[in-house]
């Protein structure tokens, strides 16, 4: 768990864009090098293959950064600032300081990322058209055309993959926003959206195993890693949603909350304050202090 959290949160500062600190997790470096080597091997531009591969990999991470900025700047519109945008092994994450307070906010913040990616794919396609038309004539134009095709592919994949209807993908947040609006119960909506993420993650693990065992494609290892990461985050969000709904129930219903049966009442009987130590089913203990109403 701590490994996953550290990948998501920790990184070296790169600078700021729109006042948002951008950081890079060290886990990104080996994957960037593997990508550069893999792409360069596939290109047939001689000495130019490596620099072109580097440009392509920078385009991929730049595209991820722009995707996250789409989330962050939409969140800012609703008064929610972003602590950091961290780029890591599995992509990027914008850490916003608080959760959206209404389904429509969550919907727009989540949808902004994939929309930005698909728009960026369109821009790369627009830039590709004039280059592609004349690319047959000179090698230099082929050098330019190749990263542009990479940019289109990377952004289409970013946009479409993130629209999968399961948490932690943006599509999962969109689904949660919709169900939250329908049911007026954020915890229940989170549970369903996270279950979607788990199912998607397990399907992706199966696909990774298929790539690895049947197609003998070593890239299957990365698919399995990404998929396990998705399953872990989905499970984590489910647990968090449960804890929040227990906490909300205890705050709301006090000693009448069904979860209070697991609690221990503490403190001085003459005091007007009562402390409840709540033991959650996952073993954690949280102390709540309530003013006793006499
Ligand atoms: Zn996103």
Boltz pocket constraint, residues with backbone or C-beta under 6 A from the ligand:
constraints:
  - pocket:
      binder: B
      contacts: [[A, 67], [A, 68], [A, 71], [A, 110], [A, 113], [A, 114], [A, 162], [A, 170]]
      max_distance: 6.0
